[in-house]
């Protein structure tokens, strides 16, 4: 580029006749979609800072419609110039597709003029200074002259005859339904590849985090658009990101079932034969039922000591918030009692199956847990209403598990082992046909029960209702069965 400019400065005398060192060397036009057409003339001089000359418009009969001075100037090739479609160079005899290697070389500065035209046949004629038709500087006028920067390379480049179509006016000269200014951006005119279509993609990324009983899945949407080029490449890639409303969902289904099962077992009398049905309504939105049977009994020995043992199978089902959990529990208990003091050992094994949802995602899991406890209570016989005091010490475990289902929200949980202990104080009353208990446990659980029983010797028929109240929710249980004394 520098060599060509130095040569131009040295060989000024030969510029008027030489096309090898062309000056104004390209011509094109771009519609703006509102009926306006801008005609651009390009010159190989770089960084030219002034306009020069005029542009005349002729109709199909070569009658002049208008003539105006160039008033637009650009150091970048104007958007929308497509080689061979609406942008041309000259080979000295005719206009040819614009090409940096032929037809006068590359353009570096452009000047333009805009006209409002309807579809039809037109000829645009470049009128340099000192031309007979110039209104700025007619031929023979002293004090003004054409510069080398805007000197036409030949007579061919001075004239552009076209049939202006509605597509041209609408800004889509090649009729491919893509605006020319989008096909060839500012500074891109080169006779190279053009835009043949647009592509797009949308990706949503997820980040899941669990804290306490809630899981939050953050969502980020990434939208990408690009232009597909005629040579198979892509250009003008645009990327935007949007933070979407996060998904939120509970992850305490297993813990809720564990609490319900624990509440059931705490109030269960293992030492009879009975069927039980319990309804639970938890504060986290889950609710459901527990049902099962107990088979057990007791025997008083000759020394006054009573030995007891029993077995139970319980099934628990809870739903809520679009989630569900099923628990199957097998538990055993054994105990001894003498003079109002009872010592019990209990062991429960529970299998859990969970299904949960969070936003568009769903996960399932299965695990097992245990609850082992030792309980001592003292309830002296002082009359119809007797005090009860006690203490329970236990251990709960839960196996680790990995959730199946949607990978975006799936969790992997480690096994857990927790010790617990609580004291018990309350009252137990026997009013004949009716008996009751009211217990407060220091872990925040309160139980009340009311029972009806009929003693027929070695067998006592019994129906009981129990309400258990915790910080997590309430349960109501009904049991019916019989107590056999061996």
N, C-alpha and C positions, 0 to 999 in steps of 0.2 A: 504494500500500500504506500509506504513512504517513497519507494522508488518511482511509482507512477506519478506521485505529486511533484517530486523534484523534476522529473522529465517534463511534466506539464509546464512548470515554471520556466524551464530552459527553452522550451520549444513553443512559446506563445505564438510565434508568427505562423506556425503550421496548423494551429488548432482549428481554424475556420474551415480547412479542407480535409482534415484527417478524421476518419471514423475510428481508427485504432485507439485514439485517445479521446473517447466519447465523454461528453459532459452530462447533459440530460439524456439518459439512456434507457428509461423504462416508463411505461404508462399503464395505469389500471384504474378501476372504478369499483366502488363499494356502496351498496344500498343500505340505508339505516332502518328500513321497515316502515317508514312513515311517508314515503313518496319522495324522499330526498336521495340524490346520488352525489357522491363526492368523487371527483376525478383527481387522481394523484399522478404527478410526474416525479420520477426519481432521478437523481444525479449521482455520479460516482465520487463527487467531492464530499469529504467527510466534514461534519460539524459546521456546515454553512448556516449562518445566523440571520439570513434575510430572504424575503420573497422577491421575485422578479417576474415580469411578463404577465400575460393575460391568457384567458381561455375563451374561445368563441364556440358557440353551439349552433349547429345548422340542423334544419329539419330534413325530411326525406327529399325535399325539392331543392336542397342546398340553399335555402333561405335562412338568413341569420335570425335566430330566436333571441339570443342574448350574448353578451360578452362581459366578463368580469375579471378583475384582477385576482391572482392567487393570494389568498389570505390565511391559509393554513400552512404550518411548518412543523415538520417532525424529524427528529434525529433517529427514530426507530421506524422500521417499516410498518406502515399502518396495518391494523388488523383487518383480515378478510381478503387479502390479495392472494388469489390462487393462480399459480402459474398455468398458462394456457387456457384458463377459463375467463378470468377478468383481469389478468396481469400479463404484460407482454414486453418484449424487447424488440430490437430490429436487426435483421441481417443485411441491411442496406437496400433491399428490394421489397421486403414485406415485413409485417409484424409477425413475430414468432413467440412461442412460450418463453417467459422470462427464465433465464438460466445464467448463473454467474460465470459459466465457462464460454458462453456464446452470446451473440446479440448485443454487444457493447459492454459486457462485464457486469459487475455487481453495483447496485445502488446503495448509497449511504445516507443521503438526505432527501426528503420528499417535501414537495409543496403541493397544496391542493386547493380546490374550489368546489363549492357545493351548489347544486341546482335542484329545483323541484320540477320533476318531469313525469309525464305519463308514459305508459308503454308505447313504443314506436321506434322508427328508424332515426338515428341521430349520427352526426359527425362532430367530434370535438377537435378543434384546431388550436394548436399552440401558437400564440402571437408574441414573439420576442420583442424587446425594445429595438427601435430603429427599423421595425417592420412597417410597411406602408399602412397596415391596418391598426397599428398600435395607437391607443388613445392616451397612453402614458408618455410615450416618447416616439412620435412618428419619424419616419425616415427623413434624415436631413436636419433633425433638430439638434442644435448644439447644446452641450452641457449634460448630455445623457447618452449612455451607450450600454449595450448588453455586456454582461460579465462572462468570464469563462465558466464560472460555476454553473450558470443556467443556460449555457449555449446548447441547443439541440445537436445531437450527434449526427443527424441527417434529416432529410425531408420526410422520410417514412415515419420517424418517431413523432413528428409534429401532428400527425393526423390519426385519429382513432374513430373508425366508423363501426357502429354496432346497432343491432336490433335489440332495443331495451325491452325486456320481458317483465311480467309482473313478479317473477321470481327474483330478477335483478333488483327491482325496487324494494321487494320484501327482504332483501339481504341474503338470498339463497341462490347465488348465481348458477350453481351446478345442480340445483333441484333435488338435493338429497335429504331435505328436511332438517338440515343442520345449518344454523346461521353461520355465514361465512366468517364472521368475527370470532366465532367459537372454533371453527376449523383451523384457522391460522391466526394465532394471537399476535399482539403487538410485538414487532421485532423478529417475527418468524418467517417472513416471506423469503423464500430461497429457491423455489422451484422443487423443493423436497417433498417428503410425505405429507399428506393432508389427513385431517380427521375424517374417519368413516363411521364413527359411532361413539357412544359413551358406554362405559361400564361402571358398575357400582357393586358394593358389598356392604353387608351389615353384620357386625360381630358384637355379641354381648358377652362381656367377661364377668365372672362371678367370683366373689371372695366370701367364704363362709366363716363366721366366728361364733362361738357359743360361750355364753356367760351365764352361770346359774341355770335357770330353767328355760331360757330363751335362746334360740339360734337366730342370727341375723345374717342374711345373704346380701351383701352389697352388689349392685349391678351397674356396670359401665357399658354404655352402647357406643361403639366406634363405627362411624359411617365413612366409607371411602368411595370417592368417585374419581374417574380418570377418562381421558380421551384415548380411544383406540385409533392408531394411525394406519395409513394405507400400507406401510412397510412391515406391519406386524408388531411394532413397538407401541408403548403407551407413554403418554405425556400428561402434564397438568394434573398430577395426582393431588387431590384435596382430601384431608382427613379432619373430621370433627368428632369430638367425644361429648357425650351427654351422660350425666349421672342420673340414673333412673331411681324411682322409689324402691328402697330395699324390701326384700321379702323378710317377714318375721314369722316364726313359728315356735311352738313349745317343744321341749325335748325331755320333759319330765314324766313321760307316760309310764315307764318302768317304775320310777320312784313312787308315782301315784298308786299303781297296783300294789307295790310293796307295802305302802302305808295302809291300804285297805285290808290286805291280807293280815298284816300285823295287828290291826284293830280287831279283826275277827278272831284271831287266835287268842288275843289277850283276854277276851271275855268268854272264851269257849270253856264249857265244862266237859272235859274229856271222859268223865267217869260215869257215863250213862249211855243210853241208846237214844238217838234223836236225829231228826232232820232239821236243817236250819235254812233260812232264807234271809238275806240281808240286802237292803237297798242303800246305795251310797251316792251322795251328791257332793262333789268336791268344788272348792272355790276356784280352781283353775279351769272350770268349764266341763270337766269330765264327770260322767255319772254312769251308774250301772248296777249290776247285781252280783251277789255271791250266794251260791247254794252248795249244799253237800250233806253228808251224813257223818255221824259220830257213832263209833261202837266202842264201848268201854264199860267198866264196872269197878266195884270196890268190895273189899272183904275185911271185916273186923276180926282180928286175931284174939286169942284168949287173953293175951296180956294187955288188951285195950288199944293196941296199935292198929290202925286201919291202913291197908295197902291199896293202891289204886293204879289203874293203867287204862290207856285208851288209844284209839287210832281214828284219824279223820281223813276224808278226801273232800277237797273244796275246789270249786270252779268259779273263777271271777272273770267277768267281762265288763269293760268300761269303754265308753265312746265319748267324743266331744272334740270340737275344734277341727273336725275332719280327720281325727285320729282315732285309733282303737288299740286296746291292749287286752290280751287274754292271759290268764294265769291259772295254772293247774298246781295245786298244793297237796302234798302228802305230809302229815304231821303225826308224831307220836308223843305220848306223855306218860310219865310214871311218877308216883308220889307216895308219901307216907304222912300220916296225921296222928297226933296224940296230944290230948289235953289242949286242944285249940290251936296247936302249932302244926302248920302244914309245910312240908318241903316238897317242891316239884322240880322235875327236869323235863324240858320240852325241846323237841327237835323238829324243824319244818324244812322241807325241800320244795322249792317252787320253780316251775318252768314258765318263762315269759315269752310271749310273741307279740311284737309291736308293729303297727303300721302307722306311719305319720306322713303328713304333707306340709310343705312350706312353699307358698307361691305356686309355681309351675312344677315343682319337684315332689317326688314321693320316695320314701325309704322304708325298708322293713328290717327287722332285726329279731334275733332269738338269743336268749341267754338263760342262765339258771342261777338261783341264789339259795342261801340257807339262812336259817334263823335258829340259833341255839341259845337257850336261856336256863337259868336257875332262879327259882322264886321261893321266898320264904314269907309266910304270912302268919299273923297271930290274931285270933278272934276268940276271946274268952267268952264263955257262956255266963252272962250277967243278967239275963232276963229275955224279954221278947225282942229288945233292940240291943245289939252288941257292936262294940267298936271293932274296926279292922285296921291293922297296920301291917306294912310289909315292905319288902324291897326286892327288886328284880335286877339281875345283872345278866347281860347277854351279848351276843356277837352276831352281826349280820355280815354276810359275804355276797358278792355278786361277781360272776365270771365276766371276763372281758369279752368283747364282741366287736365285729365290724359290720356296719350297716350295708345292706344291698340296696340297689335301686339307683337313683340319680346320683351321679358322681359329684355333681356340683355341691350337694348338701350332705353327702354321706359322712358319717362320723366313725371313728375307731376309738372304742372306749377300753381303758385298762381295767383289770380286775380290781375290786375294792374289798376292804375288810374293815369294819367299824365296830368298836365296842360301844355299848350303851348301858345306862343304868337309870333307874327311877324309883322313887319311893311311892308308897300308896297309903292313903289314910281314908277312912270312910266308915260307913255304918251298914250293918246287915240286920234286917228285921224279919221276924217270923210271927205273923199274926194269925196263924192257923191255916186256913185255906189260902190265904194270900201272904206272900213274902216279898221283900224288896231289898235292893242294895243301892247305895249311892257312894261312888268312889271318886276320889281325886288323885291323879297321878302327877308327880312333880315334873314330868316332861310335857305338861300342858294338856293332857287328855282327861276328860271327865266322862264318867259312865253312870247311867242310872238304869235300873231294871225293875220290872214288876213281874212276878210269877204266880201262877196258880198250880197247886199240886194236890193230889189225892193219894194218901197212903193206904195201901191194901195189904200190908204185911211186909213181905220181902220185896214187893214191887211198889214203886211210887210213880204215879202218872203225873206228868208235868208239862205245862205250857208257859213260855216266858217271852217277854218283849224287852228289848234292850235298845237304848239310844246312846251312842258314843259321839262325843263332840271334841274336835281337835281344831288346831289353827288352820288345817288344810281342808276341813270339810266335816260333814256329819254323816253318820250311818244309823240306820234303823234295822234291827234284826228281830226276827221271830223264830222261835224254836219250839218243837213239840216232840216229846218222847217219854221214855220211862227210865227209872233208876232201879237197877237190880242189885240187891244185897246178897252176897253169897255166904 
